[in-house]
Amino acid sequence: MAKYYRTVVSFLAFGYMPMIACFTVCSDAMVRLLLGRQWGRASELLQVLSVATLIDTVAATSGIVMITSGRTRAYFKCGVWQALLMGFAFCIGINWGALGLAWSYAACTYLTLLPLLWYSFRATPIQLADFFTAIWLPATSTS
């Protein structure tokens, strides 16, 4: 199971991470091209949200691990905690407007990553090292 998980996560990471990194770097040009000059300030939001999405996309596979392992109750509890923590982060970030919300989303995503993965992978054959081994090469090639 761990080998298949590493393969799937690596495949996703190779597909998404370079694309998300491109969004981060080229956000200003993309926003101006797709939405027009009047939306220029939205490029900051795209940059910050891209930073969060860089890891969030592949970290979401932890839910699949819990479901396929028959740990749907744990998946539900994890979702509730994630929602509560994200809500708390948004309560802090709202003080700085839309950009503050984007930063709070990014911060919450990265701060909860290790606990989320640990909780998701316990009682399964998958280890934290499997996740980081799978994303190591795509992550370093996009930086």
C-alpha positions in Angstrom: 0.0 0.0 0.0 2.8 2.4 0.8 4.5 1.9 -2.5 1.2 2.7 -4.4 0.6 5.7 -2.2 4.1 7.1 -3.0 3.5 6.5 -6.7 0.1 8.4 -6.7 1.4 11.3 -4.6 4.5 11.6 -6.7 2.5 11.6 -9.8 0.1 14.3 -8.4 3.1 16.4 -7.2 4.9 16.2 -10.5 1.6 17.4 -12.2 0.6 20.1 -9.8 3.6 21.5 -8.1 5.3 23.0 -11.3 1.9 24.4 -12.4 1.3 26.0 -9.0 4.8 27.3 -8.9 4.2 28.9 -12.3 1.0 30.5 -10.9 3.1 32.0 -8.1 5.8 33.4 -10.3 3.7 34.5 -13.2 0.6 35.7 -11.2 0.8 39.3 -12.2 1.0 38.5 -15.9 -1.8 35.9 -15.6 -4.2 38.1 -13.8 -3.6 41.0 -16.2 -4.0 38.7 -19.2 -7.1 36.8 -18.0 -8.9 39.5 -16.0 -7.5 42.8 -17.2 -5.5 45.6 -15.7 -8.2 46.6 -13.2 -7.6 43.3 -11.4 -3.9 43.8 -11.0 -4.0 43.8 -7.2 -5.5 40.3 -7.3 -2.1 38.9 -8.3 -1.0 39.2 -4.7 -3.9 37.0 -3.7 -3.0 34.5 -6.4 0.6 34.4 -5.2 -0.3 33.7 -1.6 -3.0 31.2 -2.4 -0.6 29.4 -4.7 1.9 29.0 -1.9 -0.8 27.3 0.2 -2.1 25.2 -2.7 1.5 24.0 -3.4 1.3 21.5 -0.6 -2.5 21.4 0.1 -3.2 19.5 -3.2 -1.0 16.6 -2.3 -1.7 16.7 1.4 -5.4 16.1 0.6 -4.5 12.5 -0.3 -4.3 11.9 3.5 -8.1 11.7 3.4 -8.1 9.0 0.9 -5.8 7.0 3.1 -8.2 7.3 6.0 -11.2 6.3 3.9 -9.6 3.3 2.2 -8.3 2.1 5.6 -11.8 2.1 7.0 -11.1 5.1 9.3 -14.1 7.2 8.2 -14.8 8.3 11.8 -11.2 9.5 12.1 -11.6 11.3 8.7 -14.7 13.1 10.0 -12.9 14.1 13.2 -10.0 15.4 11.2 -12.3 17.4 9.0 -14.0 19.0 12.0 -10.6 19.9 13.5 -9.3 21.3 10.2 -12.5 23.4 9.8 -12.3 24.7 13.4 -8.6 25.6 13.0 -9.1 27.2 9.6 -12.1 29.2 11.0 -9.8 30.4 13.9 -7.1 31.4 11.4 -9.7 33.3 9.3 -10.9 35.2 12.4 -7.3 36.4 12.8 -6.6 37.0 9.1 -9.8 39.0 8.5 -8.2 41.9 10.3 -6.0 42.4 7.2 -8.7 42.0 4.6 -8.6 39.5 1.7 -4.8 39.3 1.7 -4.9 38.5 5.4 -7.4 35.7 4.8 -5.1 34.3 2.1 -2.1 34.4 4.4 -4.1 32.8 7.3 -5.2 30.0 4.9 -1.6 29.5 3.9 -0.3 29.6 7.5 -2.9 27.2 8.7 -2.3 24.8 5.9 1.4 24.6 6.6 1.1 24.6 10.4 -1.4 21.8 10.4 0.4 19.7 7.8 2.5 17.4 10.0 -0.3 16.8 12.6 -2.7 16.1 9.8 -0.4 13.6 8.1 0.6 11.9 11.4 -3.1 11.5 12.4 -4.0 10.3 8.9 -1.2 7.7 8.6 -1.3 6.2 12.0 -2.6 2.7 12.1 -1.8 2.3 8.4 1.2 1.0 6.5 2.0 4.5 5.3 4.5 6.6 7.1 5.3 10.3 7.1 8.5 9.5 5.2 6.4 8.0 2.4 4.7 11.3 1.8 7.9 13.4 1.9 9.8 10.9 -0.2 7.0 11.2 -2.8 7.0 15.0 -2.9 10.7 15.6 -2.4 11.8 15.7 -6.1 8.8 17.6 -7.4 9.0 20.1 -4.6 12.8 20.7 -5.1 12.4 21.0 -8.8 9.8 23.7 -8.5 11.8 25.9 -6.1 
